[in-house]
Amino acid sequence: MARRYSGKHGKHGSKKPFRKTKPSWVRYDAKEIEQLILKLAKTEKTPSQIGLILRDSYGIPDVQKITTKKITQILKENKLLQEFPEDFIALMKKQIKLIKHLATHKKDMPSKRGLQLTESKIKRLTKYYKEIGKLPADWKYDREKIKLITG
């Protein structure tokens, strides 16, 4: 049986190159990048979508190396950051899809298990975000409240 090569030390994925300075081929300065981020945020893009667009369309590999700020920091300074963190909203949307699916397919046990796992992730993230102050300390997990948040 042939062995598959999976990179250094057998780990998957790629690592960003260790470089503390702006690459010479990036033609944008910090101010222009901030303007791009704000323009994309106004079109309702999430921070991760903004990062992908900057990387793929504008050739900006790492915003933080050039602007010394993260995308979420720039959005927060300009009051364009969403009320809830992006990963939290994605889990809530997944939960709503699973609930709708289970309403019509009541005996789908793998989906029922997926819903349990998703709810447990939401509860863990809630606890974490309360500790670091991204969620109010009195915020409670509630299925109905989640439907209102995600719209």
JOWO-V879800 format. One record per residue. PHI is phi in degrees with one decimal (* if undefined). Layout:
# JOWO-V879800
phi: (PHI:PHI)
This chain:
# JOWO-V879800
phi: (*:-78.0:-86.9:-90.3:-82.6:-124.0:86.6:-65.7:59.0:73.6:-90.5:-90.8:83.6:-121.6:-112.2:-69.8:-64.8:-80.3:-149.2:-95.3:-111.0:-68.6:-61.7:-66.5:-86.8:-79.8:-98.3:-101.6:-99.2:-59.2:-64.1:-65.1:-65.3:-61.3:-64.1:-61.0:-61.1:-65.3:-62.5:-69.2:-66.4:-70.9:-91.7:63.9:-88.1:-80.7:-55.4:-70.2:-65.3:-61.3:-60.5:-65.6:-64.5:-61.7:-69.8:-81.1:-95.5:-108.8:70.9:-102.0:-72.3:-150.7:-62.4:-65.0:-66.6:-92.0:-95.7:62.1:-134.2:-81.6:-58.5:-64.6:-64.0:-62.7:-65.0:-65.2:-61.5:-99.3:55.8:-113.8:-77.7:-65.2:-63.9:-112.2:-61.1:-60.5:-66.3:-65.9:-64.7:-61.8:-65.6:-65.7:-64.3:-62.6:-62.4:-62.6:-61.3:-65.2:-63.9:-62.8:-62.9:-70.5:-66.0:-98.9:-122.4:-63.5:-97.7:-79.6:-66.8:-59.7:-70.1:-63.2:-66.3:-60.9:-65.3:-60.9:-64.6:-65.4:-63.9:-68.5:-64.4:-61.7:-65.3:-65.1:-65.0:-58.2:-59.8:-63.6:-68.6:-68.3:-62.9:-91.6:88.6:-82.8:-122.6:-61.5:-61.7:-94.0:-68.9:-116.8:-73.9:-152.9:-56.7:-68.3:-63.4:-65.0:-61.5:-71.6:-64.9:-81.3:73.6)
